[in-house]
Amino acid sequence: MRMRIHALPTDVLDRARKLAGTDEHHEVHVEFPGTPLRCCLRKAEAGEPLILFRHTPTAGTGPYEELGPVFAHAEPCDGPASTTEFPEAFRHAPRTLRAYTADGRIHDGEIAEPETLTETVTRVLDDPRVAEIQVRSVSHGCFLFAITRD
């Protein structure tokens, strides 16, 4: 089964960039090298202007809706290098995989080790009840990106 990787949607990024620096929920930063960027799914390089803002992923509704911090480039970028392969920048550590049904309810969750990420995602997506997987940081719980069937 092929998967599709979803960085943050363009409309979410455009809105956050427009609000950058205008309130306490949309901060502008310059020196956070190594920070995972949700716009292009790579790590920030030294000196890149970034925004930090609150985001609620599309999966997870009602009591399962979550709000958390995400970083992105302060200016539009080219987006992810691939939308069909797990981003290399996010393979270095275990990841929490949260599976959601089409109606936004949590179906399952597990931690996948770096060497088995692709296989674990494929197995979770094989369940027809799963509509989307949220990939998150194990240490901080932060949303990184979403995965659906291609």
C-alpha positions in Angstrom: 0.0 0.0 0.0 1.3 3.4 -0.9 1.1 6.2 1.6 0.7 10.0 1.2 2.6 12.3 3.5 0.8 15.6 4.4 2.8 18.6 5.6 0.7 21.5 7.0 -1.8 22.8 4.4 -0.9 26.0 2.5 -3.9 27.9 3.9 -2.8 27.1 7.5 0.7 28.2 6.7 -0.5 31.4 4.9 -2.7 32.4 7.9 0.1 31.7 10.4 2.6 33.7 8.4 0.2 36.6 8.1 -0.2 36.6 11.9 3.4 36.1 12.7 4.5 38.5 15.4 1.1 40.0 15.9 0.0 38.1 19.0 1.3 35.6 21.6 0.2 32.6 19.5 2.3 33.5 16.4 5.9 34.0 17.3 8.8 34.9 15.0 12.2 33.1 15.6 15.6 33.1 13.9 17.9 30.8 15.8 16.4 27.3 16.2 18.6 25.1 14.0 17.5 21.4 14.1 13.9 22.3 14.8 11.4 20.1 12.8 9.6 22.2 10.2 6.0 21.2 9.4 6.0 23.1 6.1 8.7 21.1 4.3 9.3 18.2 6.7 13.0 18.8 7.2 15.1 20.3 10.1 15.7 24.1 10.3 19.1 25.3 9.4 20.9 28.0 11.3 19.7 31.5 10.5 16.4 30.5 8.8 13.5 32.8 9.9 10.8 30.6 11.5 7.4 31.0 13.0 6.1 29.1 16.0 2.3 28.9 16.2 -0.6 26.8 17.6 -2.1 24.2 15.3 -4.9 21.7 15.5 -4.5 18.8 13.1 -7.5 17.8 11.0 -7.9 14.4 12.5 -9.2 14.3 16.0 -12.5 15.9 16.6 -14.6 16.5 19.8 -12.7 15.2 22.8 -9.9 14.0 20.6 -9.1 17.4 19.1 -5.6 18.6 20.1 -3.9 21.9 20.0 -0.1 22.2 20.0 3.0 24.2 18.9 4.5 23.8 15.4 7.4 25.5 13.6 7.4 26.5 9.9 9.4 28.7 7.7 8.5 32.4 8.1 8.3 32.7 4.3 6.8 30.2 1.8 9.1 27.3 0.9 9.0 24.5 -1.7 7.3 22.0 0.7 8.3 18.4 1.3 10.8 16.8 -1.1 8.5 13.7 -1.3 4.8 13.0 -0.4 5.2 9.3 -0.8 8.1 8.4 1.5 8.6 8.9 5.3 10.8 12.1 5.6 14.4 11.3 6.3 14.7 14.2 8.8 12.1 12.4 11.0 13.6 8.9 11.0 16.2 9.4 13.7 14.0 8.7 16.7 10.9 6.6 17.7 7.6 8.2 16.7 4.2 8.0 18.1 1.6 7.0 15.5 -2.0 7.8 16.3 -4.6 6.3 14.0 -7.9 8.1 13.5 -11.2 7.0 11.9 -13.0 9.0 9.3 -15.2 10.6 11.9 -12.2 11.9 13.9 -12.1 9.3 16.7 -8.9 7.7 17.9 -8.7 4.1 16.6 -5.3 3.0 17.9 -1.9 4.3 18.8 1.6 2.9 19.1 5.3 3.8 19.1 7.3 2.9 16.0 11.1 2.6 16.1 13.1 4.3 13.4 14.0 1.0 11.6 10.4 -0.1 11.4 8.5 3.2 10.7 7.5 2.4 7.1 6.4 -1.1 7.9 4.4 0.0 10.9 2.7 2.8 9.0 1.8 0.3 6.3 0.4 -2.2 8.8 -1.7 0.5 10.5 -3.1 1.8 7.2 -4.0 -1.8 6.2 -6.9 -1.5 8.7 -9.8 -0.2 6.7 -11.1 1.7 9.7 -8.1 4.0 9.8 -8.5 7.2 7.7 -5.4 9.1 8.9 -2.3 8.6 11.0 -0.8 11.5 13.0 2.9 11.2 13.4 4.2 12.8 16.6 7.3 13.3 18.7 7.5 10.7 21.4 9.4 13.0 23.8 7.2 16.1 23.4 4.0 14.8 21.8 4.2 17.4 19.1 2.4 16.9 15.8 4.9 16.4 13.0 2.7 15.4 9.9 -0.1 13.3 8.8 -0.3 10.1 6.6 -3.1 8.8 4.6 -3.5 6.1 1.9 -2.4 7.3 -1.5 
